Amino acid sequence: MNTETFGKPIDIVITWVDGEDEKHRKKMSEFAPKKEGARQVFTSRFVQLDEIKFTVRSIIKYAKFVRNIFIVTDNQTPNFLKENQTKGYEKVKIIDHKIIFKDDLTLLPVFNSRSIETKLHNIPGLAEQFIYFNDDVLLVKDVHETDFFIDGKPILRGKWKKFKENIFYKRFSRKKNKHKASHVLAQEKGAKLIGFKNLFKFHHTPHPMRVSTLKTFFRKNKTAEHDNSKHKFRSAKQFITQGVANHIELKKKSCIIKHDYQLIHFRTYKKPILWLKFKLNYFSSRKDKIFLNIQDLSLCPEHKKAFILNWLEERYQ
């Protein structure tokens, strides 16, 4: 038995926004860029189809060891919690942005997950060992503490990559897109901040982290914390906090590396619906797959979207 991990509390944190909420839309419109097309890009990022309901249900069903599920949001509550406040969701706690931005309230409102992630370590009572989920990431089978922490060390799923600036054929596209707030660029910034010359690139899986790692780093780097938290929308100047945490653990050799993402990933929905059905049903039954990421479901064609939502409803009743 793993004595350092087993029995210690593990919490889960999910960031979420209901982009369909009119109050939130109005608030966001006051700060959204006025350039043609920019508003549409930012708005599409916040469209949701209540996917978080399935994320939470998957955790409750397949991660029995979890103590609390914290949903970090901006003065909102997911519909499924409004409707079922005491029906099996006792572990779920709503955390408002004002709570985690307690020392930087003047930065609010923010509409940017990277800014919010910078402040997650401020959640009151958050367990030292916690797992960060995006609201479109689900579990597809039983998981255990040791899928995320072993001997108190976080399991980091990823692969070593060169920085794009060090790959000849990618240098030109990097210069062209240097002002784009790309996912990989933000990861690279985090790696460089910790002094790495290569990137340990993570994917859209849950991220095990330790509160003490984040608190120690941000206590020593208050300017970096403030600057990363101040952007209301995603900026090319930002780093991703999960990447910073990962590279700190890698530098300290206080983590365990796993190169298999164990992930079923949907990013595009161009293939025929038969492929979609096969991918969901076959891969979710495989022993080596424990995570499911359904990205940008709002952009999926209606008939395929209906199938996916029905599949989710049946699996996570």
C-alpha positions as CSV (number, residue, x, y, z in Angstrom):
1,M,0.0,0.0,0.0
2,N,1.2,3.5,-0.8
3,T,1.4,5.0,2.7
4,E,2.3,8.5,1.6
5,T,-0.6,8.9,-0.8
6,F,-3.2,6.5,0.4
7,G,-5.6,8.1,2.9
8,K,-4.4,11.7,2.3
9,P,-7.2,14.0,1.0
10,I,-7.3,14.7,-2.7
11,D,-9.6,17.4,-4.1
12,I,-10.6,18.2,-7.6
13,V,-10.8,21.8,-9.1
14,I,-12.8,22.7,-12.2
15,T,-12.9,26.1,-13.8
16,W,-16.3,26.8,-15.5
17,V,-18.3,29.6,-17.0
18,D,-21.8,29.7,-18.5
19,G,-21.3,31.8,-21.6
20,E,-25.0,31.7,-22.3
21,D,-25.9,33.7,-19.2
22,E,-27.1,37.1,-20.3
23,K,-25.6,38.8,-17.2
24,H,-22.2,37.3,-18.0
25,R,-22.5,38.2,-21.7
26,K,-23.2,41.8,-20.8
27,K,-20.3,42.0,-18.4
28,M,-17.9,40.5,-20.9
29,S,-19.1,42.8,-23.7
30,E,-18.0,45.8,-21.7
31,F,-14.4,44.6,-21.9
32,A,-14.3,42.5,-25.1
33,P,-12.0,43.8,-27.9
34,K,-13.9,45.9,-30.4
35,K,-12.0,44.7,-33.5
36,E,-14.1,43.0,-36.1
37,G,-14.2,39.2,-35.5
38,A,-12.5,39.4,-32.1
39,R,-15.8,39.4,-30.2
40,Q,-17.0,36.3,-32.1
41,V,-13.7,34.4,-31.2
42,F,-14.0,35.3,-27.5
43,T,-17.7,34.5,-27.4
44,S,-17.2,31.0,-28.9
45,R,-14.7,30.1,-26.2
46,F,-17.4,30.5,-23.6
47,V,-20.2,28.6,-25.3
48,Q,-21.1,25.5,-23.2
49,L,-23.6,22.7,-23.4
50,D,-23.7,21.8,-19.7
51,E,-20.7,19.5,-20.3
52,I,-19.6,20.2,-16.7
53,K,-22.6,18.1,-15.5
54,F,-21.0,15.0,-17.1
55,T,-17.5,16.0,-15.8
56,V,-18.8,16.1,-12.3
57,R,-20.9,13.0,-12.7
58,S,-17.9,11.1,-14.1
59,I,-15.8,12.1,-11.1
60,I,-18.4,11.0,-8.6
61,K,-18.9,7.7,-10.4
62,Y,-15.3,6.8,-11.1
63,A,-13.2,8.6,-8.5
64,K,-14.6,7.5,-5.1
65,F,-11.5,8.7,-3.3
66,V,-12.1,12.4,-4.1
67,R,-13.0,14.5,-1.0
68,N,-14.2,17.8,-2.6
69,I,-15.0,19.0,-6.1
70,F,-14.5,22.7,-6.3
71,I,-16.1,24.5,-9.2
72,V,-14.5,27.9,-9.7
73,T,-16.8,30.4,-11.4
74,D,-17.9,34.0,-11.7
75,N,-21.0,34.4,-9.6
76,Q,-22.7,31.5,-11.4
77,T,-24.0,28.0,-10.6
78,P,-24.4,25.2,-13.1
79,N,-28.0,24.3,-13.9
80,F,-27.7,20.7,-12.8
81,L,-26.7,21.9,-9.3
82,K,-29.7,24.3,-9.1
83,E,-32.0,21.5,-10.0
84,N,-30.4,18.8,-7.7
85,Q,-28.9,20.6,-4.8
86,T,-28.9,17.7,-2.4
87,K,-29.1,14.7,-4.7
88,G,-25.7,13.1,-4.7
89,Y,-23.7,16.3,-5.2
90,E,-22.7,16.9,-1.6
91,K,-19.0,16.9,-2.5
92,V,-19.5,19.9,-4.9
93,K,-18.6,23.4,-3.7
94,I,-18.9,26.6,-5.7
95,I,-15.9,29.0,-5.4
96,D,-16.4,32.5,-6.7
97,H,-13.6,34.4,-8.4
98,K,-13.7,37.0,-5.6
99,I,-12.5,34.4,-3.1
100,I,-9.4,33.3,-5.0
101,F,-8.6,36.9,-6.2
102,K,-8.8,38.1,-2.6
103,D,-5.6,40.1,-2.8
104,D,-6.2,41.3,-6.4
105,L,-9.8,42.2,-6.5
106,T,-9.1,45.2,-8.7
107,L,-8.2,42.8,-11.5
108,L,-11.7,41.4,-11.7
109,P,-13.6,40.6,-13.8
110,V,-11.5,38.3,-15.8
111,F,-12.7,36.0,-18.6
112,N,-9.5,34.1,-19.0
113,S,-8.8,30.6,-17.7
114,R,-5.1,31.3,-17.5
115,S,-5.6,34.2,-15.2
116,I,-8.0,32.2,-13.1
117,E,-5.6,29.2,-12.9
118,T,-2.9,31.4,-11.5
119,K,-5.1,31.9,-8.4
120,L,-6.4,28.4,-7.8
121,H,-4.0,27.8,-4.8
122,N,-6.1,30.4,-2.9
123,I,-9.1,28.1,-2.7
124,P,-9.9,27.9,1.1
125,G,-9.3,24.4,2.5
126,L,-7.9,23.1,-0.8
127,A,-6.1,19.8,-0.2
128,E,-2.3,19.8,-0.6
129,Q,-2.8,17.2,-3.3
130,F,-5.4,18.3,-5.9
131,I,-6.3,17.5,-9.5
132,Y,-7.2,20.3,-12.0
133,F,-9.9,19.5,-14.6
134,N,-11.1,21.5,-17.5
135,D,-14.9,21.3,-17.8
136,D,-14.7,19.2,-21.0
137,V,-12.6,16.5,-19.5
138,L,-14.2,13.3,-18.1
139,L,-13.3,10.0,-16.6
140,V,-14.4,6.9,-18.5
141,K,-13.6,4.2,-15.9
142,D,-12.6,3.7,-12.3
143,V,-9.4,5.6,-11.2
144,H,-7.5,5.5,-8.0
145,E,-5.3,7.8,-6.0
146,T,-2.2,6.2,-7.6
147,D,-3.3,7.3,-11.0
148,F,-2.5,10.8,-10.0
149,F,-0.1,10.7,-7.0
150,I,2.5,8.1,-5.9
151,D,4.5,8.6,-2.6
152,G,3.1,12.1,-2.5
153,K,4.5,12.9,-6.0
154,P,2.3,14.0,-8.8
155,I,2.1,11.9,-11.9
156,L,2.9,14.1,-14.9
157,R,1.6,12.9,-18.3
158,G,3.5,14.4,-21.1
159,K,6.3,14.3,-23.6
160,W,9.6,16.2,-24.0
161,K,9.6,18.6,-27.0
162,K,12.0,21.2,-28.3
163,F,10.9,24.8,-28.1
164,K,9.4,25.8,-31.4
165,E,12.0,28.5,-31.9
166,N,14.6,25.7,-31.9
167,I,12.9,23.8,-34.7
168,F,14.0,25.2,-38.0
169,Y,10.8,24.7,-40.0
170,K,8.6,26.1,-37.2
171,R,10.6,29.3,-36.7
172,F,8.8,31.2,-39.5
173,S,5.3,30.2,-38.3
174,R,6.3,31.1,-34.8
175,K,7.3,34.6,-35.8
176,K,4.1,35.0,-37.8
177,N,2.0,34.0,-34.8
178,K,4.0,35.5,-32.0
179,H,1.1,37.6,-30.8
180,K,-1.3,34.6,-30.8
181,A,-2.1,33.2,-27.3
182,S,-1.4,29.6,-28.3
183,H,-1.5,26.7,-25.8
184,V,2.0,25.5,-26.6
185,L,3.5,29.0,-26.4
186,A,2.0,29.5,-23.0
187,Q,3.5,26.1,-21.9
188,E,6.9,27.2,-23.3
189,K,6.8,30.4,-21.3
190,G,6.2,28.4,-18.1
191,A,9.1,26.1,-18.9
192,K,11.4,29.0,-19.5
193,L,10.3,30.7,-16.3
194,I,11.7,27.7,-14.4
195,G,14.9,27.6,-16.4
196,F,14.3,24.8,-18.8
197,K,15.6,24.6,-22.4
198,N,13.1,22.1,-23.5
199,L,9.3,21.7,-22.9
200,F,7.6,18.9,-21.1
201,K,4.4,19.2,-23.1
202,F,1.1,18.2,-21.5
203,H,-2.2,17.5,-23.1
204,H,-5.9,17.9,-22.2
205,T,-5.9,15.5,-19.3
206,P,-6.4,16.1,-15.6
207,H,-3.4,17.7,-13.9
208,P,-2.3,16.6,-10.5
209,M,-0.7,19.5,-8.6
210,R,0.4,20.4,-5.1
211,V,-0.7,23.5,-3.3
212,S,2.7,24.0,-1.6
213,T,4.5,24.0,-5.0
214,L,2.3,26.8,-6.3
215,K,2.3,28.9,-3.0
216,T,6.1,28.7,-2.7
217,F,6.6,29.8,-6.3
218,F,4.1,32.6,-6.3
219,R,5.3,33.8,-2.9
220,K,8.8,34.3,-4.5
221,N,7.4,35.6,-7.7
222,K,4.6,38.0,-6.8
223,T,5.1,40.1,-9.9
224,A,4.8,37.1,-12.2
225,E,1.6,36.1,-10.4
226,H,0.1,39.6,-10.7
227,D,1.1,40.0,-14.3
228,N,-0.3,36.6,-15.3
229,S,-3.6,37.3,-13.5
230,K,-4.3,40.7,-14.9
231,H,-5.3,39.8,-18.4
232,K,-9.1,39.8,-18.9
233,F,-8.8,37.7,-22.1
234,R,-6.0,35.3,-23.2
235,S,-2.7,37.0,-24.0
236,A,0.5,35.8,-25.7
237,K,2.2,37.2,-22.6
238,Q,0.8,34.6,-20.3
239,F,2.1,31.3,-19.1
240,I,0.0,28.3,-18.0
241,T,0.2,27.6,-14.3
242,Q,0.0,23.8,-14.7
243,G,3.1,24.0,-16.9
244,V,4.9,26.0,-14.3
245,A,4.0,23.5,-11.6
246,N,5.1,20.6,-13.8
247,H,8.5,22.1,-14.5
248,I,9.1,22.9,-10.8
249,E,8.4,19.3,-9.9
250,L,10.6,18.1,-12.8
251,K,13.4,20.4,-11.6
252,K,13.1,19.1,-8.0
253,K,12.7,15.5,-9.3
254,S,9.6,15.3,-7.1
255,C,7.3,13.8,-9.7
256,I,6.7,10.7,-11.7
257,I,6.7,10.9,-15.5
258,K,4.2,9.0,-17.6
259,H,4.5,9.3,-21.4
260,D,1.1,7.7,-22.1
261,Y,-1.7,10.3,-21.9
262,Q,-4.3,7.6,-21.5
263,L,-6.6,9.9,-23.3
264,I,-9.5,9.7,-25.8
265,H,-9.4,13.1,-27.5
266,F,-12.0,14.7,-29.7
267,R,-10.9,17.9,-31.4
268,T,-12.6,17.8,-34.8
269,Y,-15.9,16.3,-35.8
270,K,-15.3,16.1,-39.6
271,K,-15.2,12.3,-39.8
272,P,-18.4,10.3,-40.4
273,I,-20.7,9.6,-37.4
274,L,-19.8,5.9,-37.6
275,W,-16.2,6.7,-36.8
276,L,-17.4,8.9,-33.9
277,K,-19.5,6.0,-32.5
278,F,-16.6,3.6,-32.9
279,K,-14.1,5.9,-31.3
280,L,-16.3,6.6,-28.2
281,N,-17.5,3.0,-27.7
282,Y,-14.3,1.1,-28.5
283,F,-11.7,3.4,-26.9
284,S,-13.7,4.0,-23.7
285,S,-13.7,0.2,-23.2
286,R,-10.0,-0.2,-23.5
287,K,-8.1,-0.7,-20.2
288,D,-5.4,1.8,-21.2
289,K,-7.8,4.8,-21.6
290,I,-9.2,6.5,-18.5
291,F,-9.7,10.1,-19.7
292,L,-12.0,11.6,-22.3
293,N,-11.7,15.1,-23.7
294,I,-14.5,16.4,-25.9
295,Q,-13.3,19.8,-27.1
296,D,-15.5,22.5,-28.7
297,L,-18.6,20.4,-28.7
298,S,-20.7,23.5,-29.5
299,L,-19.0,23.5,-33.0
300,C,-20.0,19.9,-33.7
301,P,-22.7,19.3,-36.4
302,E,-26.1,18.9,-34.8
303,H,-26.7,15.2,-35.6
304,K,-23.3,14.3,-34.2
305,K,-23.7,16.5,-31.2
306,A,-27.0,14.9,-30.4
307,F,-25.4,11.4,-30.5
308,I,-22.5,12.5,-28.2
309,L,-24.9,14.1,-25.7
310,N,-27.1,11.1,-25.6
311,W,-24.0,8.9,-25.1
312,L,-22.9,11.0,-22.2
313,E,-26.4,11.0,-20.7
314,E,-26.6,7.2,-20.8
315,R,-23.1,6.7,-19.4
316,Y,-23.3,9.3,-16.6
317,Q,-26.9,9.0,-15.4
